[in-house]
Each structure stands twice: as structure tokens, then as C-alpha cells.
Amino acid sequence: MEPVSITEVSPEQLKTRLERGDEVVVVDLRQAWEYHAGHIPGALSLFIEEVPMRLNELPSDVDIVFQCWRGHTSLDVAAYIIQQGWPASRIASLSGGIAGWVQTQGVAALQSA
């Protein structure tokens, strides 16, 4: 299988899209306790190990941004999702992950459950 090129979005780009009300689903791949401690507002919690079993919960007709702790795991999951048939143009990874989000947006930009 050929390598898949994954689009990366910066925290600033994602924040702009969310504030603008763009149709984008943010998927937080961290463990539930990490998600509950603080996540990007509106993000869907989907632990990485659950992805294959919960594929049907992911829309294929809107943009999806995967997010993990530092941005590495989300690249792998984005590639996997594309290989499962999602359009590559709708799939992205958050550059720097939640750590990059906090570094650029601050802890106050997180929502706790």
C-alpha cells in the first residue's frame, strides 16, 4: 500500500475554524481520563484502541481533525481512516496535539467534562 499524505492543521487554524462555525469534527484519541481532565471544546472522545470498532461513528461527509497528546498518534489514525475509505481531503491531524493547543491557546481554551 502506498504511503498516505496527511494534512496537518495548526492549533490556530483549528481554533479559527471552530470559532467560525465550520463543520468540523475534532476527535480526541487520548484515554477517557485525559479527555475529562481537559479537551478542545466540542471534541468527540474516541480512545485510539476503540477506533476500528467505532468507525461507524465517524462521518465521511464532514472534515475530521484527529488529535492526540503530541500529534504523532493522530497522524497514524488519520492514515488508517483514509485507508478505510474516508476521503483524504476531509481528514487531518492537529499539529502538536493537545500540547500544541495548550501552548498556543492556553489552558483556559480547554473544556473539562
Secondary structure as UniProt FT lines:
FT   STRAND          7..9
FT   HELIX           11..20
FT   STRAND          24..28
FT   HELIX           32..37
FT   TURN            41..42
FT   STRAND          44..45
FT   HELIX           48..50
FT   HELIX           52..57
FT   STRAND          63..67
FT   HELIX           73..83
FT   TURN            84..85
FT   HELIX           88..90
FT   STRAND          91..94
FT   TURN            95..96
FT   HELIX           97..105
FT   HELIX           107..109
//
